Amino acid sequence: MDTPRYLTVLRESGTLLADAAEDRPHAHVPTCPEWNVADLVWHVGEVHHFWRSIASGEIKDPDDGYVSPERPKDEDLLPWYREGLAETLTVLTELDPEEPRWTWAPQKDVAFIQRRMAHETAVHAWDVLNAIGSRAPLPADVAADGVDEFLSFFLGLAEMLGLPREPVGPVGTVLLSATDTGQVWSVDHTGQHWRVSRSQTRAGTAVGGTASDLLLALWRRTGSEGLSITGDEEAFARFLRAAETE
């Protein structure tokens, strides 16, 4: 995916999220069990606000005087969210993707933020649609790029940040195959660190499914629903636990 596509995904997913939230703001969100739809809208709007502040240069990093917005009243929440989405799109559209910016990842540029906002918003739009009974798969190109982003930056994030994690046991090598796009990812955790390659290799566990089903499994939305698993199924379960980001 390229920059125009990321911005299109952000605009379309962000609008879809707000439109879906209009009639049922208090519906429970099963995939974010502590939230209702309004809480999720607030979360996404707050995330947009933070990264917009970074991208625009308003702040250099989280310690540079960042002030979180106050949550609007319920009747003002969606207008606030929509306005923030429009501002975020304006900021990210006007910037050079290669311009340096702070991020928590090794990649420190505007391009990372553009990509992150597209996927953050797309997955949470799915959460809202699922909550109101209208869930649909993510577009194949978006989901495949989301899998690649997850494996590139979120796999092993807990270890990188020094967050406590219970040992989950050996994972070995897991081969992920997107049946609709033809893309494959080989993920190895036989040593101390995660290694990801974008080629087919010998693996103890092979997992196949649409790119959307793979991405939703990685983000702990659907587990192994819709996936075909051959080899060591328990190793894949350990892989999912080890890949948790919270």
C-alpha positions as CSV (number, residue, x, y, z in Angstrom):
1,M,0.0,0.0,0.0
2,D,1.1,3.6,-0.7
3,T,0.5,6.9,1.1
4,P,-2.7,7.8,-0.9
5,R,-4.2,4.4,0.0
6,Y,-3.4,4.8,3.7
7,L,-5.1,8.2,3.7
8,T,-8.1,6.8,1.8
9,V,-8.4,3.9,4.4
10,L,-8.2,6.4,7.2
11,R,-10.9,8.6,5.7
12,E,-13.2,5.7,4.8
13,S,-12.7,3.7,8.0
14,G,-13.0,6.7,10.2
15,T,-16.2,7.8,8.5
16,L,-17.6,4.3,8.7
17,L,-16.8,4.1,12.4
18,A,-18.7,7.3,13.1
19,D,-21.6,6.4,10.9
20,A,-22.0,3.0,12.5
21,A,-21.8,4.6,16.0
22,E,-24.6,7.1,15.4
23,D,-27.6,5.0,16.4
24,R,-26.1,2.7,19.1
25,P,-23.5,4.6,21.1
26,H,-24.1,2.5,24.2
27,A,-23.9,-0.9,22.5
28,H,-21.3,-3.2,24.2
29,V,-18.2,-3.9,22.2
30,P,-17.4,-7.6,22.6
31,T,-13.9,-7.3,21.2
32,C,-13.0,-4.5,23.6
33,P,-15.0,-5.8,26.5
34,E,-14.5,-2.9,28.9
35,W,-15.9,-0.4,26.3
36,N,-19.2,0.5,24.7
37,V,-19.3,2.1,21.2
38,A,-19.0,5.6,22.6
39,D,-15.9,4.6,24.6
40,L,-14.4,3.2,21.5
41,V,-15.1,6.4,19.5
42,W,-13.5,8.4,22.3
43,H,-10.4,6.1,22.2
44,V,-9.9,6.4,18.5
45,G,-10.5,10.2,18.6
46,E,-7.9,10.5,21.4
47,V,-5.4,8.4,19.4
48,H,-5.9,10.6,16.3
49,H,-5.4,13.7,18.5
50,F,-2.1,12.4,19.9
51,W,-0.6,11.4,16.6
52,R,-1.9,14.5,14.9
53,S,0.0,16.5,17.5
54,I,3.2,14.6,16.8
55,A,2.8,14.7,13.0
56,S,2.0,18.5,12.9
57,G,5.1,19.3,15.0
58,E,2.9,20.7,17.8
59,I,4.9,18.4,20.2
60,K,8.2,16.6,19.5
61,D,7.4,13.5,21.7
62,P,5.0,12.4,24.4
63,D,7.1,14.2,27.1
64,D,7.0,17.5,25.2
65,G,4.1,19.0,27.1
66,Y,1.4,16.9,25.5
67,V,-2.1,17.5,27.0
68,S,-4.8,14.9,26.4
69,P,-8.1,16.3,25.3
70,E,-11.1,16.2,27.7
71,R,-13.8,13.8,26.7
72,P,-16.8,15.6,25.3
73,K,-20.3,15.1,26.5
74,D,-22.1,12.3,24.8
75,E,-24.1,14.6,22.5
76,D,-20.8,16.3,21.4
77,L,-18.7,13.2,21.1
78,L,-19.3,12.3,17.4
79,P,-19.0,15.8,16.1
80,W,-15.8,16.2,18.0
81,Y,-14.5,12.9,16.6
82,R,-15.5,13.8,13.0
83,E,-13.8,17.2,13.3
84,G,-10.6,15.5,14.6
85,L,-10.7,13.0,11.8
86,A,-10.8,15.7,9.2
87,E,-8.0,17.6,10.9
88,T,-5.9,14.5,11.1
89,L,-6.4,13.8,7.4
90,T,-5.5,17.4,6.5
91,V,-2.3,17.2,8.5
92,L,-1.2,13.8,7.2
93,T,-2.1,14.7,3.6
94,E,0.1,17.8,3.6
95,L,3.2,16.2,5.0
96,D,6.1,14.4,3.3
97,P,6.0,10.8,4.3
98,E,9.8,10.8,4.7
99,E,9.8,13.7,7.1
100,P,11.3,12.6,10.5
101,R,9.0,12.3,13.5
102,W,9.0,10.7,16.9
103,T,7.4,7.3,17.1
104,W,7.7,4.4,19.6
105,A,9.0,2.2,16.7
106,P,12.3,1.9,15.0
107,Q,10.8,3.6,12.0
108,K,10.6,7.3,12.9
109,D,8.9,9.3,10.1
110,V,5.5,10.5,9.0
111,A,5.0,7.4,6.9
112,F,4.8,5.3,10.0
113,I,2.1,7.5,11.4
114,Q,0.1,7.5,8.2
115,R,0.2,3.7,8.1
116,R,-0.5,3.3,11.8
117,M,-3.6,5.6,11.8
118,A,-5.0,3.8,8.8
119,H,-4.8,0.4,10.5
120,E,-5.8,1.6,14.0
121,T,-8.9,3.1,12.5
122,A,-9.8,0.2,10.2
123,V,-9.6,-2.4,13.0
124,H,-11.6,-0.3,15.4
125,A,-14.2,0.4,12.6
126,W,-14.5,-3.4,12.4
127,D,-15.0,-3.5,16.2
128,V,-17.9,-1.1,16.0
129,L,-19.5,-2.9,13.0
130,N,-19.2,-6.2,14.9
131,A,-20.8,-4.6,18.0
132,I,-23.9,-3.6,16.1
133,G,-24.2,-6.9,14.2
134,S,-22.9,-5.6,10.8
135,R,-19.4,-7.0,10.7
136,A,-17.7,-7.5,7.4
137,P,-14.2,-8.5,6.4
138,L,-11.5,-5.9,5.9
139,P,-10.4,-5.2,2.3
140,A,-7.8,-7.8,1.4
141,D,-5.0,-5.2,0.6
142,V,-5.7,-3.4,3.8
143,A,-5.7,-6.5,5.9
144,A,-2.5,-7.9,4.3
145,D,-0.7,-4.7,4.9
146,G,-2.0,-4.8,8.5
147,V,-0.6,-8.3,9.0
148,D,2.8,-7.0,7.7
149,E,2.6,-4.0,10.0
150,F,1.7,-6.2,13.0
151,L,4.6,-8.6,12.4
152,S,7.0,-5.8,11.7
153,F,6.3,-3.6,14.8
154,F,4.0,-5.2,17.3
155,L,5.4,-8.7,17.5
156,G,7.7,-8.7,20.5
157,L,6.7,-5.1,21.4
158,A,6.1,-6.2,25.0
159,E,9.6,-7.5,25.3
160,M,11.0,-4.3,23.7
161,L,9.1,-2.1,26.2
162,G,10.1,-4.3,29.1
163,L,6.5,-5.2,30.0
164,P,6.0,-8.2,32.2
165,R,4.9,-11.4,30.4
166,E,4.4,-14.9,31.6
167,P,6.4,-17.5,29.6
168,V,4.2,-19.1,27.0
169,G,6.5,-22.0,26.0
170,P,8.2,-22.7,22.7
171,V,6.5,-21.4,19.5
172,G,8.9,-22.6,16.8
173,T,8.3,-21.5,13.3
174,V,4.8,-20.5,12.1
175,L,3.9,-19.9,8.5
176,L,1.1,-17.5,7.8
177,S,-0.5,-17.6,4.4
178,A,-3.1,-15.1,3.1
179,T,-5.1,-17.2,0.7
180,D,-6.7,-14.3,-1.1
181,T,-3.5,-12.2,-1.7
182,G,-0.9,-15.0,-2.0
183,Q,1.3,-13.3,0.6
184,V,3.2,-15.4,3.2
185,W,5.0,-14.6,6.4
186,S,7.3,-17.0,8.2
187,V,7.6,-16.2,11.9
188,D,10.3,-17.8,14.0
189,H,10.7,-17.8,17.8
190,T,13.0,-20.7,18.4
191,G,15.6,-18.5,20.0
192,Q,15.5,-15.3,22.1
193,H,13.9,-13.0,19.5
194,W,11.3,-12.9,16.9
195,R,12.4,-13.2,13.3
196,V,10.0,-12.5,10.4
197,S,10.6,-13.3,6.7
198,R,8.3,-12.8,3.8
199,S,8.9,-16.1,2.1
200,Q,7.8,-19.6,2.5
201,T,9.9,-21.8,4.7
202,R,9.7,-25.1,6.5
203,A,7.5,-24.6,9.6
204,G,6.1,-26.7,12.4
205,T,2.7,-24.9,12.1
206,A,1.1,-23.6,8.9
207,V,-1.9,-21.2,9.2
208,G,-4.0,-20.2,6.2
209,G,-6.9,-17.9,5.8
210,T,-7.9,-14.6,4.2
211,A,-5.8,-11.7,5.0
212,S,-8.7,-10.3,7.0
213,D,-9.1,-13.4,9.1
214,L,-5.3,-13.5,9.8
215,L,-5.2,-9.9,10.9
216,L,-8.2,-10.2,13.1
217,A,-6.6,-13.3,14.7
218,L,-3.4,-11.4,15.3
219,W,-5.3,-8.5,17.0
220,R,-7.1,-11.1,19.2
221,R,-10.5,-10.3,17.6
222,T,-11.5,-13.7,16.4
223,G,-9.0,-16.3,17.5
224,S,-8.6,-19.0,15.0
225,E,-12.1,-18.5,13.5
226,G,-11.9,-18.9,9.7
227,L,-8.4,-20.2,9.7
228,S,-7.0,-23.6,8.6
229,I,-4.2,-24.8,10.9
230,T,-1.9,-27.8,10.1
231,G,0.8,-29.0,12.3
232,D,1.1,-28.0,16.0
233,E,-2.1,-26.1,16.8
234,E,-1.0,-25.5,20.4
235,A,2.1,-23.8,19.0
236,F,-0.1,-21.4,17.1
237,A,-2.1,-20.7,20.3
238,R,1.1,-20.0,22.1
239,F,2.1,-17.7,19.3
240,L,-1.1,-15.7,19.7
241,R,-0.5,-15.4,23.4
242,A,3.1,-14.3,22.9
243,A,2.0,-11.8,20.3
244,E,-0.4,-10.0,22.7
245,T,0.2,-6.2,22.8
246,E,-1.6,-5.4,26.1
